Amino acid sequence: MKNNGDVGQSIVVTAEDLRRIVRFEQTWKEFLQQASPGDVDLIFEGDYTPAMEDWETAVRNLREKKADWQQFAGDWFFMFVYNEELNLTLRLPDDPGGVLLPATEEDVACDLYSELLRAYREYDEAENPGTLRDFQEAFPFRDLLLEVQYFREDQDKPLFRRRFTDRSCLAFVQACSRPAVWEKIPEGMRKLSRRMADELCGKENEQALEIRGYGSYEGSGMYPRDWTVSRDSLLAAYTIEPKSYIANTLGYIYYYGRCNGGIRQYDEAFRWFSCGAAGGSQESRYKLGDMFLDGLGVPKSQDTALHLYKSVYDETLREFCAGEKDGNFADAALRMAIIARKAGERYTELWYQYSLQADYAIRLRLPFDEYGDSQVFVNIQNELSEAGRAYHAVVPKADSIRTGSCSILMNPTEDSTRCLKAILSRTNEKRARLTIFVRNRPDEAQRKSHGTLLTIPEADYCRLQDKISLEIRNIREIRVADSGNRFYYNYVFWNPEKSGFVFCHDEEVTAFIGADDLIWKAPDRTVSADRQMLRFARVRFSHSGRGYDYLCSDESVQAGDKVIVPGYDGETQAEVVKVFTRAEDDTDLPVEKYKSVIRKCE
């Protein structure tokens, strides 16, 4: 450390200074206080790359000095995160979590630093650091030092014969269970990851049991599909740490009789879906609704089903409007559509409205590649097609909707606490444009603004929007409380005596619009004349099976031909039942979701 002694002057930080600080032999706070009582500019003299021994010493010193969160994070580690020049001088990685296994000295050093960084982020992101567990209890001192010991003792052995801590084994298994990683690693690493996973499961490691349970459920790279292994692993994981999503998955296993030759076990399904619902699982709630709707192992009750469906629908609609596209709104809207269909012809509009919402939501969710979404999409398309035919048999399609109802004005509200902003733009004495915007509640001040899901069955229209624009015609009177052109409201009603719409914010009337009709016009849906056309072959795998669509560029393939396509268990022969073309922007699924015909059978 070199200093000319003047307050506010530059201080040169030597490699030896950095070595002591990295090893927690001196904190940055102590270093700066010793260097100068005032503000200083740090000049780093040369580069210094911390080795495994340096970070090992830091971990030992943190334990021996009984450092707390402030001493660790506030007095020492903060400079490694926020001082970019220091970060470059030490050559610290921005993302040290890329090491699969600590197989080299550099890997171990990176892993030690990674754990220190993880602990710092936990401290930095905590709303109240005082609520964190004591640092000496929370930090994995023993595992990290044992990892160094294992490396020193086993570094000359082949990788598959070395010892690793459970912590390192679990991190390796978690990484390898991701399909993108699994596809790239060699077979030797795959065998090692499976062995480690099974050893951790044998030690009743809850996270490893989850990995094996869900890997066997979906048939991932690490595990072939095996419902029995999945069930037993998830049962063991739930016993160790009850989680609602595990209970929900067990409910599905029993609901579809996965381990019982396809014979459904509704008693067990009801038990596990109930556990899932009690823990907050939306899926479990609507699956319980399915059971009550059809009387599957429980007394048939459409009212109970509706109550369960509606609770999930309301909850997921709020999430969907707040930007959560990968949630359960599509599933909830589909079930509301089904129950509206079962309620009879009086509810045909609701049936189609919910179907439109389910269709829009599943299309936004498909890019997330959620398990089972392809079948959910097919179910929604069937419901949408049937509902659309029934609705438009009574109500003709129209792109311009005239309404005297308050429903479209109230559409953006979730409840009476959701405040809307309205702006009036007069075009002439008899006409005006009313634009409605969604405003955040006070508790949402820092969150992204909510949208509103506008659904107009007459126009086959359903979209998330940040505003709704309406034309007002034949105006008799307009009054705004503050005499301006904008007002706020969270409730609106039609006053038949005054023949107009009354807007209120809580108990205060904020505006009155005397007019009979509001006009909503669907956005222009012009279609590009040069859009790309795609050729499809619809195939089936058995004579009575349903059809599946595959891209097919081979124009010699026709209905009745046999083709080879990617099936569930690899290349599979199927029969072509239909060949058709469709515009790329008019396909049922995103184009990248379709598989292609491999070849025509000779």
Secondary structure, DSSP 4 states (H G I P E B T S, - for coil): -EE-S-TT-EEEEPHHHHHHHHTTSS-HHHHHHHH-SS--EEEE-S-----HHHHHHHHHHHHHTT--HIIIIIIIIHHHHH-HHHHHHHT--S-GGG-SS--SHHHHHHHHHHHHHHHHHHHHH-S-GGGSPPHHHHS-HHHHHHHHHHHHHHTTS-GGGS---HHHHHHHHHHHTSHHHHTTS-HHHHHHHHHHHHHHHHTT-HHHHHHHHHHHHHT-SSS---HHHHHHHHHHHHHHS--HHHHHHHHHHHHTTTTTTT---HHHHHHHHHHHHHTT-HHHHHHHHHHHHHTSSS---HHHHHHHHHHHHHHHHHHHHTT-TTSSHHHHHHHHHHHHHHH-GGGHHHHHHHHHHHHHHHHHHGGG--TTHHHHHHHHHHHHHHHHHHHHTTS---SEEEE--SHHHHTT-SSTT--EEEEEEESSSS-EEEEEEE---GGGTTSPPP-EEEEEGGGTEEEEESEEEEEEES--EEEETTSSSEEEESEEEEETTTTEEEEEETTEEEEEEE-SEEEEEPPP----TTPPEEEEEEEESSTTSPPEEEE---TT--TT-EEEEEETTEEEEEEEEEEEEEEGGG-SS-GGG--B--EE--
